[in-house]
């Protein structure tokens, strides 16, 4: 007996939910910047929170990364890649800030 939660129809529904959710999160971010109902620090924190939610939506709905046992390897690969990118960005920032300090 096949699982009713798998197959092309369920995948299309997942894509639709992901698209609508990502669109709503994007519109909320643009609205926060356009109308500026909060001060700058609160707006920045809110936008960063919305961005993290959008990353979760993309991982779950479009990349099909879940916390099930069978998808743990994919999640570990993504986390390792994120760590490597964060180390590269942090290292580049340290070098550039050091260079800026020496030039001033």
N, C-alpha and C positions, 0 to 999 in steps of 0.2 A: 504494500500500500504506500503510495507516495505522500510526501508531506505537503499539505496545502499551503504552507508558508514559504515554499521554495518554488522556483520556476520563473518564467518570464513575466508573468503578471505581477507577482510579488516584487520582482526586481524593478519593474516600471513604477509601481506604487512607492517603493523606497526612493527612487530617483525623484519622483514628484514631490514627496514630502521633503526631501533634502533641498530641492530647488526652491520651494516656497519658503522654507525656514531660512535658507541662506539669503534669499531676497529680502525677507522681513528684517533680518539682522543688519543687512547692508543699508536698507532704508532708514532704520533706527539710527545707525551711526551717522549717516548724512544729515538726518534731521537734528541730531544733537549738535552738530557743527554749524548747521545753517541757522537755527533759532537760538542757540546758546542759552538754554534755560539755567545752566549751572555756571560756577566759576571754572577757570581753565583747568585746575587740578582735578576737580570732580569729573569734568567732561573727559579728560584724558583717561582717568581710571575706568570710567564707564565704557569708553570706546575699547580700551584694552580688554575688559571683561567680555564685551560683545565679540571681539576678535577671537578670544579663546573659545567662546561658544561656537563660533563659526568654524574654527579648526576642528572641533569635536564633531560638528555636523558633517563636515567634508570627510573626515576619517570614517565615520559610521555609515553615512548614506552613499557616498560616491566611491570610496576605497574599500568598503565592506570590511573594515577592521573592527572586530568586536572583542569582548573579553572572554570568549569561549576558549576552551582548552585547545581546540584545533587551530585557532588564530593567534595563539600566543607568540609563535615565531615571527609572524608578521609584525606584531606590536613591538617585539623586542628589536627587530630590524629598524623600525621607524624611530624608536627611542634612541638607539645607537646612532643613527644618522643625524638626529636632532642634536645629540651631544657633540658630535664631531663638528657640525655646523656652528654650534654655539661656541665651541673652543676656537674655531677659526675666526669668528667675528670678534670674540673677546681679545684674541691675540692681535688681530689687526688694529683694533681700537687702542690697545696699549701702545703699540708701535706708533700709530699716528698721533696720539696724545703726547707721547714722549717727544716726537719730532716737533710738534707744535710748541711744546714747552721750551725746547732748545732754540727755536727760531725767534721766540719773543724776547 
